[in-house]
Amino acid sequence: MRSFWDEAAQRNAMFYVDTSLGYDDPDPEAFLAGGRRIADIALDETKATPPGHGLAVEIGSGLGRICAALSETFEKVVGFDISAEMVRQAEELVNRPNVEFRHGNGVSLTGVDDATADFVLTFTVFQHAPRRSIIRANIHEAARVLRDGGVFAVQWNATPGPIRWRAHRIKMGLLGRLGRADAKGRDVPQFLGSRVPLGAMDRMLADAGFIRVGLAEPDSLFTWAWAVRRR
Ligand SMILES: C[S@@+](CC[C@H](N)C(=O)[O-])C[C@H]1O[C@@H](n2cnc3c(N)ncnc32)[C@H](O)[C@@H]1O
């Protein structure tokens, strides 16, 4: 995961963070506006309100566009990313005193104390995780750092049809071996990631101590859930 995202960041960080942008000339204004839109969805469409405006944490912060938007609502924002190159570029792009980026190990939020965060968000990160255990570990970390009543806003791939999904991955792998791989490298396991049906996501959330209170765009690549931490 780390080398894939480091290389992606070196090649064209903005595009790999938001592949809806043009590869050759990604528009920085559209990119930052996307970050504000995602933060708005995560904060406004929830049925739960974070208990305070102290600390927000983003898992997989990329170039920091969402952290930048969250810094207008929270006193302090910490973004974790598995790619040192993403962290380096995020520090350049988002130069705000209340935003900090940390190079993480992909499964923990080391350095954030237990029960200190009001809000944890993750967007277009779990959908790229090649194993469900990575998602589970991050959910447990979100639960560890959130205080009582803290809100976890999580987006993941809940597309229906396990057989269709497996067939899609096999087809991508075959095309790669036949020399017809995606030129932008989006057909490798580190990008294709995992799908997690809602039932399995609900079990992971409940096991970590969350109560799910909201859901948007079910059965899609961009399914959102909102969950409240109860201690
Ligand atoms: C598609 S980008 C999204 C970035 C950001 N969430 C946004 O929407 O602006 C995915 C980011 O997650 C990072 N990443 C992937 N797996 C991760 C993991 N297990 N833990 C932390 N960061 C991860 C990648 O390095 C990359 O910067």
The ligand as an ORCA input file, in Angstrom:
! r2SCAN-3c Opt
* xyz 0 1
  C      -7.809      8.466     -2.713
  S      -6.788      9.238     -1.532
  C      -7.973     10.171     -0.549
  C      -7.350     11.253      0.300
  C      -8.336     12.086      1.089
  N      -9.150     11.273      1.926
  C      -9.175     12.952      0.168
  O     -10.264     12.510     -0.234
  O      -8.763     14.046     -0.139
  C      -6.382      7.895     -0.438
  C      -5.308      8.269      0.556
  O      -5.305      7.325      1.607
  C      -3.975      6.941      1.890
  N      -4.062      5.595      2.474
  C      -4.325      4.441      1.828
  N      -4.431      3.440      2.715
  C      -4.253      3.994      3.938
  C      -4.265      3.488      5.265
  N      -4.483      2.192      5.524
  N      -4.034      4.343      6.287
  C      -3.794      5.656      6.047
  N      -3.758      6.195      4.822
  C      -3.999      5.368      3.785
  C      -3.235      7.063      0.579
  O      -1.859      7.234      0.759
  C      -3.904      8.286     -0.038
  O      -3.255      9.466      0.339
*
